[in-house]
Amino acid sequence: MYPQTTARMAAAALLALWASVATAAFPDRPVHLVVTFPPGGASDLMARILGQRLGDVWKQPVIIDNKPGAAGSLGTEYAARQPADGYTFMMGNMGPTLVNPLLSKVPYNMERDFLPVSLVATGPVVLVVNPKSPYKSLQEIIQAAKAKPGALNFGSGGAGTLAHLSGEMLDEAAGIKMQHVPYKGGVAAVNDVMGGQIDMIFADTQAVMQYIKAGKLRPLAITSAQRFPQLPDVPTVAESGLPGMVALNSWGVYLPARTPADVVASYREAIRRAMSDPALVKLYYDLGVDAMHTSPEELVRFNRAETGKYAKIIKDNGIRVD
């Protein structure tokens, strides 16, 4: 009896030792990072920076898989269908993870198909006008819009984008009504602001910083809770008379559902180390976003609050994407 018991205990100890070694060995081959937008954009650049730092931590290469299409929904579906072994993860932008499911039926469910790991970045948008515009502050825009409802317009890269939702939030918060002019991409909309074809746009800071510095666009307000370090003289929307209006782009790390808990824990530690790297923080700062790391629970709470905010805007304005 006793020899059998001893043998079982020895086998259990060896199994536990093997499991710990297996866990410590993750990853033992290249890891794939799914980006739901084309190469060259902010999401792609941020993912490549994060992937390089994670590769340094893991001592394994991180391969970027760009899967664009349907405003990020195609790549998100692809990531959801990958094996739950930790060797594929997604850096999800607010568009496909939070907003797209509110606008139309999508072939994935964020709560069912993914495990949240960490919020890794947030960034505001900035309200800009042509430098020849008569408007030199957000309050001047609000006063003009109240004087002539529907006379002013704002552009966006398409229905449901943060530029669009920010414009609708401004309308609601200020009690005004401006016309939304959707474009097939934010670049075309920004170009038309500079060309004087439309009045204004809430734009990603990275996309317009060079034009602001060159005097081709005039910034009026930033949608972050505090002033943006790269535009320290530009007031927040709240400072401009609309307290509580905050609109942030956001990015989180997600794994396919049913990924083992020990692998998720490995991700959390690796992301903590990567996002704490001063060099990464500086690179993200240069892209107009704040680098961070959070617990999965904090990411869930953030997403729920953001979803609730944008769901109201979308419902109130009847926004849909077919």
C-alpha positions in Angstrom: 0.0 0.0 0.0 2.7 2.5 1.0 4.9 1.9 -2.1 1.8 2.6 -4.3 1.0 5.7 -2.4 4.6 6.9 -2.7 4.6 6.2 -6.4 1.4 8.2 -6.8 2.8 11.1 -4.9 6.0 11.0 -6.9 4.0 11.0 -10.2 1.8 13.9 -9.0 5.0 15.9 -8.1 6.5 15.2 -11.5 3.3 16.3 -13.2 3.2 19.5 -11.2 6.8 20.1 -12.0 6.2 19.5 -15.7 3.2 21.9 -15.7 5.2 24.6 -14.1 8.0 24.2 -16.6 5.4 24.3 -19.4 3.9 27.4 -18.1 7.2 29.1 -17.7 8.1 28.2 -21.2 5.3 30.2 -22.8 5.8 31.3 -25.5 8.1 28.8 -27.1 7.4 29.9 -30.7 6.4 33.1 -32.5 3.2 34.9 -31.4 0.7 36.6 -33.8 -0.8 40.0 -33.1 -3.9 40.7 -35.1 -4.4 44.4 -36.2 -7.9 45.1 -37.6 -6.7 48.0 -39.7 -4.3 48.4 -42.7 -0.6 49.0 -42.3 0.6 52.6 -41.7 -2.3 53.9 -39.5 -2.1 54.7 -35.8 -3.4 51.2 -34.7 -0.8 49.5 -36.8 2.0 51.6 -35.6 1.0 51.2 -32.0 0.7 47.4 -32.4 4.2 47.2 -34.0 5.7 49.1 -31.1 3.9 46.9 -28.5 4.8 43.7 -30.5 8.5 44.6 -30.5 8.5 45.2 -26.7 6.6 42.0 -26.0 9.0 40.1 -28.2 11.8 41.5 -26.1 10.1 40.3 -22.9 9.2 36.9 -24.3 12.4 36.3 -26.3 10.1 35.3 -29.2 9.1 37.3 -32.3 5.7 38.9 -32.4 4.3 38.8 -36.0 1.8 41.5 -37.0 -1.2 40.2 -38.9 -3.1 43.0 -40.6 -6.7 42.0 -41.2 -8.5 45.1 -42.3 -12.1 45.4 -43.6 -15.6 46.4 -42.5 -14.3 49.1 -40.2 -12.3 46.5 -38.2 -15.0 43.9 -37.9 -13.4 41.4 -40.3 -10.1 41.3 -38.3 -12.0 41.1 -35.0 -14.0 38.1 -36.3 -10.7 36.5 -37.5 -9.1 37.0 -34.0 -12.1 35.5 -32.3 -11.8 32.3 -34.4 -8.2 31.6 -33.6 -7.1 28.8 -31.3 -7.3 29.7 -27.6 -3.6 28.8 -26.9 -2.2 32.3 -26.4 -0.3 32.3 -29.7 -2.7 34.8 -31.3 -4.0 38.0 -29.6 -5.6 41.2 -30.8 -5.0 44.8 -30.2 -8.6 46.0 -30.4 -9.6 49.6 -31.2 -12.8 51.1 -29.8 -14.4 51.0 -33.2 -14.7 47.2 -33.8 -14.7 46.4 -30.0 -17.2 48.9 -28.7 -19.0 50.9 -31.5 -19.5 48.5 -34.4 -21.7 46.2 -32.4 -23.9 49.2 -31.6 -24.2 50.2 -35.3 -25.0 46.9 -37.0 -25.0 43.1 -36.6 -21.4 41.8 -36.4 -20.2 38.2 -36.5 -18.7 38.2 -33.1 -19.6 39.0 -29.5 -16.9 40.7 -27.4 -18.0 39.2 -24.1 -18.5 35.7 -25.5 -15.6 35.4 -27.9 -12.8 37.3 -26.1 -11.0 37.5 -22.8 -10.0 41.1 -21.9 -6.4 41.4 -20.8 -5.5 45.1 -20.5 -6.3 48.6 -21.7 -3.1 49.8 -23.3 -3.8 53.3 -24.7 -6.2 56.1 -24.9 -6.1 59.3 -26.9 -8.4 62.3 -27.5 -9.5 64.0 -30.7 -9.1 67.7 -31.3 -11.6 70.1 -32.9 -10.0 71.9 -35.7 -11.1 74.6 -38.2 -9.5 76.3 -41.2 -7.2 79.1 -40.1 -9.3 81.5 -42.1 -12.4 80.5 -40.2 -14.1 83.2 -38.2 -14.3 80.9 -35.2 -11.5 81.2 -32.7 -13.1 79.2 -29.9 -15.6 76.5 -29.2 -18.0 79.0 -27.7 -18.0 81.1 -30.9 -19.0 77.9 -32.8 -21.8 77.2 -30.3 -23.1 80.8 -30.5 -23.1 80.7 -34.3 -24.8 77.3 -34.4 -27.5 78.6 -32.0 -28.0 81.7 -34.2 -28.4 79.6 -37.4 -29.4 76.0 -36.6 -28.2 73.6 -39.3 -26.0 76.2 -41.0 -22.7 74.8 -39.7 -21.3 71.4 -40.5 -18.7 69.0 -39.3 -16.9 66.2 -41.2 -15.9 62.7 -40.3 -14.3 59.6 -41.8 -17.7 57.9 -41.8 -20.8 57.2 -39.7 -20.0 55.9 -36.3 -16.4 57.0 -36.2 -15.2 58.9 -33.1 -15.1 62.1 -35.2 -18.8 61.6 -36.0 -19.8 60.6 -32.4 -17.9 63.5 -31.0 -19.7 65.9 -33.3 -23.1 64.5 -32.1 -21.9 64.7 -28.5 -21.1 68.4 -29.0 -24.6 69.0 -30.5 -26.3 67.3 -27.6 -24.1 68.9 -24.9 -24.4 72.4 -26.3 -28.0 72.2 -27.4 -27.2 72.9 -31.1 -27.7 71.2 -34.4 -24.9 70.9 -37.0 -24.9 68.9 -40.2 -22.8 65.8 -40.4 -20.8 65.3 -43.6 -19.4 61.7 -43.8 -16.4 60.9 -45.9 -14.8 57.7 -46.9 -11.9 58.2 -44.6 -10.7 60.9 -42.2 -7.9 62.1 -44.5 -10.4 63.4 -47.1 -12.4 65.1 -44.4 -9.3 66.8 -43.0 -8.3 67.9 -46.4 -11.7 69.5 -47.0 -11.4 71.5 -43.7 -8.1 72.8 -44.9 -9.6 73.6 -48.3 -12.6 75.4 -46.8 -15.3 73.0 -48.1 -16.5 72.0 -44.6 -16.4 74.0 -41.3 -14.7 71.7 -38.8 -13.7 68.2 -37.8 -12.9 66.3 -34.6 -9.6 64.7 -35.7 -7.1 62.3 -34.3 -4.2 64.4 -32.9 -1.6 62.4 -34.8 -3.4 63.0 -38.1 -3.5 66.8 -37.8 -0.5 67.7 -35.6 1.7 68.5 -38.6 -1.0 70.8 -40.1 -1.6 72.6 -36.8 2.2 73.2 -36.4 2.3 74.5 -40.0 -0.6 76.9 -39.5 -2.9 75.0 -41.9 -5.4 74.2 -39.2 -6.5 76.0 -36.1 -7.2 73.9 -33.0 -10.1 75.0 -30.8 -10.6 72.3 -28.1 -9.4 68.9 -27.1 -11.7 66.1 -25.9 -9.6 64.7 -23.1 -10.3 65.4 -19.4 -7.1 67.3 -19.0 -5.1 69.4 -21.4 -3.1 67.5 -24.0 0.7 67.9 -23.4 1.5 68.3 -27.1 -1.1 71.1 -27.4 -0.8 72.8 -24.0 -2.5 76.0 -25.1 -5.6 74.3 -26.4 -8.4 74.2 -23.8 -10.4 71.1 -23.1 -14.0 70.9 -24.2 -14.9 71.1 -20.5 -12.9 74.2 -20.1 -14.7 75.7 -23.1 -18.0 75.5 -21.3 -19.2 71.9 -21.7 -18.2 70.1 -18.5 -18.3 66.3 -18.7 -17.8 66.0 -22.4 -14.9 63.6 -22.9 -14.3 61.5 -26.0 -11.4 59.1 -26.2 -10.1 56.7 -28.7 -9.0 53.5 -26.9 -7.1 50.3 -27.5 -7.1 47.1 -25.5 -5.5 43.7 -25.7 -7.8 40.7 -26.0 -7.3 36.9 -26.2 -9.7 34.3 -27.7 -12.1 33.0 -25.1 -11.1 29.9 -23.2 -7.4 30.8 -23.3 -5.8 29.1 -20.2 -5.6 31.3 -17.1 -1.8 30.7 -16.8 -1.3 32.1 -20.3 -3.5 35.1 -19.6 -1.4 35.7 -16.5 1.8 35.6 -18.7 0.2 38.2 -20.9 -0.6 40.4 -18.0 2.9 40.4 -16.7 4.5 40.9 -20.2 2.1 43.8 -21.0 2.9 45.4 -17.6 6.6 45.3 -18.4 6.2 46.4 -22.0 3.9 49.3 -21.2 6.1 50.5 -18.4 9.1 50.9 -20.7 9.9 54.6 -21.0 10.9 54.2 -24.6 7.5 52.8 -25.5 5.7 55.5 -23.5 7.6 58.2 -25.5 6.8 56.5 -28.8 3.1 56.4 -27.9 3.2 60.0 -26.7 4.6 61.0 -30.1 1.6 59.2 -31.7 -0.8 61.3 -29.5 -1.9 58.6 -27.0 -1.2 57.7 -23.4 0.4 54.3 -22.8 -1.0 52.3 -19.8 -1.7 48.9 -18.4 -4.7 47.8 -16.4 -6.3 44.7 -14.9 -8.8 42.8 -17.0 -11.5 44.1 -14.6 -10.5 47.7 -15.2 -10.7 47.2 -19.0 -14.2 45.7 -18.6 -15.4 48.6 -16.5 -13.9 51.1 -18.9 -15.5 49.4 -21.9 -18.9 49.2 -20.2 -18.8 53.0 -19.4 -17.7 53.9 -22.9 -20.3 51.6 -24.5 -23.1 53.1 -22.4 -22.0 56.6 -23.4 -21.9 55.9 -27.2 -25.0 53.7 -27.2 -27.0 56.7 -26.0 -25.5 59.0 -28.7 -26.2 56.4 -31.4 -29.7 55.7 -30.3 -30.6 59.4 -29.8 -29.4 60.2 -33.3 -30.6 57.1 -35.1 -27.1 56.3 -36.4 -26.9 53.0 -38.3 -24.4 51.4 -40.7 -25.7 48.9 -43.2 
